[in-house]
Amino acid sequence: MKKTELIEAMAVATGESQASSARALEALINIIAKEVAAGGEVAITGFGSFKTSARGERTGRNPRTGEPLTIAASKSVKFVPGATLKTAVSTGAPQ
């Protein structure tokens, strides 16, 4: 499902317009992005949580030459699914 399809599904589920659903989705995405970028965590009970994950500096290899190289430390986003989402995925039915 792509973003536009998600917006359409949200509009049908809530009875709101697609424009209103699009604004709500954009607001949710922006709020999650700001909080996680600031080092916080966003937990949605039953769905899951988003948080920052740090990766340390490590050694890798250049695939072309095989030479060792240093991969810089970085941050990424980690999503941990909640119990309701895990159950829905494993049983194939929404809760």
C-alpha positions in Angstrom: 0.0 0.0 0.0 1.4 3.3 -1.0 0.8 6.7 0.8 -2.1 7.7 -1.5 -3.8 4.4 -1.0 -3.3 4.7 2.8 -4.9 8.2 2.7 -7.9 6.8 0.7 -8.3 4.0 3.2 -8.1 6.4 6.1 -10.8 8.6 4.5 -13.1 5.7 4.0 -12.5 4.3 7.6 -13.1 7.7 9.2 -15.7 9.2 6.9 -13.5 12.3 6.5 -12.3 13.8 3.2 -9.1 12.6 1.6 -7.7 16.1 2.1 -8.4 15.9 5.8 -6.9 12.4 6.0 -3.8 13.6 4.1 -3.3 16.4 6.6 -3.7 14.0 9.6 -1.2 11.6 8.1 1.3 14.3 7.3 1.0 15.7 10.9 1.5 12.2 12.3 4.6 11.6 10.2 6.1 15.0 11.1 5.5 14.6 14.8 7.1 11.1 14.8 10.1 12.4 12.8 10.7 15.4 15.1 10.4 13.4 18.3 12.7 10.6 17.0 15.2 13.1 15.5 15.4 14.8 19.0 16.3 11.4 20.5 12.9 10.7 21.9 10.7 7.7 21.5 7.1 7.5 20.1 5.1 4.5 21.4 1.7 3.7 20.0 0.2 1.0 22.2 -0.6 -2.1 20.2 1.1 -0.8 17.1 4.7 -0.3 18.1 7.4 2.2 18.9 9.8 4.3 17.0 13.2 5.3 18.5 16.7 6.3 17.5 19.3 3.5 17.2 23.0 4.3 17.2 25.5 2.2 15.2 29.2 2.5 16.2 32.1 2.9 13.9 33.1 -0.3 12.3 35.4 -1.9 9.7 34.1 -3.0 6.4 35.5 -4.0 3.0 35.5 -2.4 -0.3 33.6 -5.0 -2.4 35.6 -4.1 -5.6 39.1 -4.2 -4.2 38.7 -6.1 -0.9 40.5 -3.3 1.0 39.4 -2.7 4.6 37.7 0.6 5.2 36.2 2.4 8.1 32.5 2.9 8.2 31.6 6.0 10.2 29.2 5.8 13.2 25.6 6.7 12.3 22.1 6.9 13.7 19.0 5.3 12.3 15.4 4.8 13.2 14.3 1.5 14.8 10.7 0.3 14.8 9.7 -2.3 17.3 6.2 -3.8 16.6 3.6 -4.0 19.4 1.8 -7.1 20.5 -1.4 -6.4 18.6 0.5 -5.8 15.3 2.5 -9.0 15.9 -0.6 -11.0 16.5 -2.3 -9.5 13.4 0.7 -10.4 11.2 1.1 -13.9 12.5 -2.6 -14.8 12.3 -3.4 -12.8 9.1 -6.3 -11.1 10.7 -6.6 -7.5 12.2 -7.4 -7.3 15.9 
